[in-house]
């Protein structure tokens, strides 16, 4: 059965019959410049052939380019950040602004929620990472050590560790409770643009503008593997799949790639959007159908079928580059954020329900 099944942590109804495929390898397809269209496939057992996302809310309030949007793990809140130095907390269901988190002295590039949805970490050009108590809006820790802009940050699942990447090429691993740096890794020769723990936090994946994707042992800081995109494909975002078996990367050749990192093979390539200049993140959607979702420099949000690589929907409405996307943890809902002349966050929901 050639399927990338069970990308998520839990077994949903449509996955229950295919648990035996957990360790099978998906079809290996060498990415071509223009992949041929897939043969017509039978309708999936869920009956969800295509998504039908529609605009629900347009959130206005940021005054400079938005850099990240993230749903809280419990699904009740949406956080956003940008170059205006503020983290904003919104209700994704009403579109209302709940509070601002103020304190950084320069722009923000990334935010990350703790697993219990209580705390939020933010990465700033002021070289610090702040840990916020979201309900009170107070900073409870300020992590100092990076010597240049902090570009990316993520918690592990236990939320006792943070990993961050900076423009000096360093990765730092932090003890959250103590607010102390546990390990400093001289990881890349250029801006580290993404860092992400796998499910059990034994590994960290990173990428940088040096074009390399690297996998690290969290405990030792040793580089276990380096994946190189092609010379014209500078990678700018990378993450583990929800089941940690694969890596999703975005690159400046307008292609998104799914890797089996254990064999260093690229399994799938998703194309059709435009990404040649900006750091644009992609993400997995596993609450309904299995989609890959990304922003684009043509001001749209793109959804691909994870298996067939077909574009199944484009979301139009933004008036500038869409650099940030996120998917709701339980419902078929997407948040997207745009830059300069747009400055909005848009909430999209699948009219097929959740």
QUIJOZI-V955708 format. One record per residue. N is the residue number from 1. PSI is psi in whole degrees, -180 to 180 (none if undefined). OMEGA is omega as a letter, one per 40 degrees, with the letter a starting at -180 (* if undefined). D_LAST is the distance of its C-alpha to the last C-alpha in Angstrom with 1 decimal. Layout:
N	PSI	OMEGA	D_LAST
N	PSI	OMEGA	D_LAST
//
This chain:
1	109	a	27.1
2	76	a	26.6
3	146	i	23.1
4	70	a	21.8
5	163	i	19.8
6	47	i	18.5
7	-23	a	18.1
8	176	a	16.2
9	-41	a	17.9
10	162	i	16.3
11	117	i	16.1
12	170	a	12.8
13	-43	a	13.3
14	-10	i	13.9
15	-14	a	16.3
16	-34	a	18.2
17	-3	a	20.7
18	29	a	21.6
19	-27	a	22.6
20	-15	a	26.1
21	2	a	25.2
22	-41	a	24.6
23	6	i	28.0
24	150	a	28.7
25	141	i	29.2
26	171	i	27.2
27	141	i	29.2
28	117	a	31.5
29	122	i	31.7
30	121	a	34.3
31	131	i	32.8
32	165	a	34.7
33	-41	i	35.2
34	94	a	33.4
35	140	i	31.5
36	152	i	32.0
37	142	a	29.1
38	155	i	27.5
39	153	a	28.4
40	133	a	25.9
41	151	i	23.7
42	153	a	22.4
43	138	i	18.8
44	161	a	16.8
45	-22	i	16.2
46	-14	a	12.5
47	9	a	13.5
48	87	a	11.6
49	-41	a	14.8
50	148	i	13.8
51	158	i	11.2
52	67	a	11.4
53	140	i	11.1
54	153	i	13.0
55	130	i	14.9
56	-45	a	13.9
57	148	i	16.7
58	119	a	20.0
59	121	a	21.4
60	142	i	25.2
61	-34	i	27.7
62	142	a	28.7
63	-9	i	32.2
64	170	a	32.5
65	133	i	30.4
66	139	a	27.1
67	-26	a	27.0
68	146	i	23.8
69	136	a	20.4
70	128	i	18.6
71	144	i	15.7
72	149	a	17.1
73	-29	i	16.2
74	-2	i	15.0
75	2	a	12.6
76	-22	a	14.7
77	159	i	16.9
78	131	i	17.5
79	147	i	21.1
80	156	i	23.0
81	165	a	26.6
82	-164	a	29.3
83	-4	a	32.9
84	10	i	33.5
85	5	a	33.7
86	140	i	31.0
87	129	i	27.7
88	138	i	25.4
89	124	a	22.7
90	160	i	20.1
91	120	i	17.3
92	-16	a	14.2
93	-30	i	13.0
94	-17	a	16.5
95	6	a	18.0
96	144	i	21.1
97	126	a	23.4
98	-48	i	24.0
99	163	i	26.9
100	142	i	28.9
101	107	a	30.2
102	142	i	33.7
103	-36	i	36.4
104	148	a	36.3
105	-6	i	39.3
106	177	a	38.0
107	161	a	34.9
108	142	i	31.8
109	-24	a	30.4
110	158	i	27.6
111	156	i	25.7
112	139	i	24.1
113	146	i	22.5
114	158	a	24.0
115	-28	a	21.8
116	4	i	22.1
117	15	a	21.0
118	-39	a	24.4
119	156	i	26.3
120	136	i	25.9
121	143	a	28.4
122	140	a	29.6
123	129	a	31.9
124	157	i	34.5
125	-11	i	37.5
126	9	i	39.6
127	5	a	39.6
128	162	i	37.8
129	129	i	34.5
130	142	i	33.6
131	122	a	31.5
132	144	i	30.1
133	110	a	29.2
134	-40	a	26.3
135	-34	a	26.7
136	-18	a	30.4
137	12	a	30.4
138	145	i	33.3
139	124	i	34.3
140	-21	i	35.1
141	145	i	36.4
142	118	a	37.7
143	121	a	38.1
144	141	i	41.1
145	-38	i	42.5
146	144	a	41.2
147	-1	i	44.0
148	-173	a	42.0
149	138	i	38.6
150	121	a	35.7
151	-26	a	33.1
152	152	a	30.4
153	147	i	29.3
154	146	i	26.9
155	156	i	26.8
156	171	a	27.0
157	-37	i	24.5
158	-15	i	27.2
159	25	i	27.6
160	-9	i	31.3
161	149	i	31.9
162	147	i	31.2
163	139	a	32.1
164	155	i	33.2
165	141	a	34.7
166	170	a	37.4
167	-6	i	39.3
168	0	i	42.4
169	3	a	40.7
170	148	i	40.2
171	134	i	37.4
172	139	i	37.7
173	130	a	36.2
174	143	i	36.2
175	114	a	36.5
176	-45	a	34.0
177	-42	a	35.9
178	-17	a	39.3
179	27	a	38.2
180	148	i	40.5
181	122	i	40.4
182	-35	a	40.7
183	141	i	41.2
184	124	a	41.9
185	125	i	41.5
186	90	a	43.3
187	-41	a	40.5
188	167	i	40.9
189	10	a	43.4
190	-180	i	41.1
191	127	i	38.2
192	115	a	35.6
193	-12	i	32.4
194	143	i	29.8
195	142	a	29.9
196	133	i	27.3
197	149	i	27.8
198	-177	a	26.7
199	-38	a	24.9
200	9	i	28.1
201	16	i	29.8
202	-23	a	32.7
203	154	i	32.2
204	135	i	31.6
205	140	i	31.0
206	159	i	32.4
207	162	a	33.3
208	170	i	35.8
209	2	i	37.4
210	0	i	40.1
211	1	a	37.7
212	145	i	37.3
213	128	a	34.4
214	146	i	35.7
215	131	a	34.6
216	147	i	36.3
217	120	a	37.2
218	-40	a	35.9
219	-46	a	38.9
220	-21	a	41.7
221	10	a	40.5
222	140	i	41.7
223	119	a	40.3
224	-29	a	39.3
225	147	i	38.3
226	127	i	38.3
227	132	a	36.3
228	127	i	37.7
229	170	i	36.0
230	163	a	38.5
231	-27	a	41.0
232	10	a	39.2
233	74	i	35.8
234	116	a	35.8
235	136	i	32.8
236	-5	i	31.1
237	144	a	27.9
238	147	i	27.1
239	156	i	24.8
240	150	i	24.2
241	162	a	21.3
242	-32	i	19.1
243	2	i	21.5
244	14	i	24.5
245	-21	a	25.9
246	168	i	25.6
247	135	i	26.2
248	128	a	24.6
249	148	i	27.1
250	150	a	27.5
251	164	a	30.9
252	16	i	33.1
253	24	i	33.7
254	46	i	30.4
255	143	i	28.9
256	134	a	26.2
257	142	i	27.3
258	122	a	25.9
259	142	i	28.8
260	101	a	29.8
261	-20	i	31.8
262	-32	i	33.8
263	-2	a	35.4
264	25	a	35.1
265	138	i	33.8
266	120	a	31.4
267	-37	a	29.1
268	146	i	27.0
269	130	a	27.6
270	123	a	25.2
271	168	i	27.0
272	-25	i	26.9
273	-180	i	26.2
274	124	i	29.2
275	95	a	30.0
276	-9	a	33.7
277	-45	a	34.3
278	157	i	31.6
279	104	a	29.8
280	126	a	26.3
281	151	i	23.7
282	166	i	21.1
283	166	i	18.2
284	144	i	16.0
285	119	a	12.3
286	12	a	11.4
287	-27	i	7.8
288	-108	i	7.4
289	169	i	10.8
290	105	a	13.6
291	157	i	14.6
292	135	a	17.4
293	137	i	17.1
294	154	i	20.2
295	-178	a	22.1
296	156	i	25.3
297	-1	i	28.7
298	18	i	28.2
299	16	a	25.8
300	165	i	22.7
301	133	a	19.6
302	141	i	19.4
303	126	i	16.9
304	148	i	18.6
305	124	a	17.8
306	-40	a	18.9
307	-54	a	21.1
308	-16	a	22.7
309	9	a	22.9
310	140	i	22.2
311	120	a	20.8
312	-18	i	17.8
313	147	i	17.2
314	139	a	19.1
315	120	a	18.1
316	144	i	21.2
317	-36	i	22.3
318	152	a	23.9
319	9	i	27.6
320	-180	a	28.6
321	132	i	27.8
322	109	a	24.2
323	-18	a	25.1
324	134	i	22.1
325	153	i	18.4
326	153	i	15.9
327	142	i	12.3
328	142	a	10.3
329	-25	a	10.9
330	-32	a	7.7
331	162	i	4.9
332	81	a	5.2
333	140	a	8.2
334	140	i	11.9
335	141	i	15.1
336	146	a	18.4
337	145	a	21.9
338	172	a	25.2
339	-169	i	28.9
340	-84	a	32.2
341	-3	a	32.1
342	-66	i	28.4
343	20	i	27.6
344	159	i	24.1
345	134	i	20.7
346	136	i	17.9
347	124	a	14.3
348	140	i	12.1
349	147	i	8.5
350	123	a	7.2
351	-10	i	8.3
352	-3	i	6.8
353	-179	a	3.8
354	none	*	0.0
//
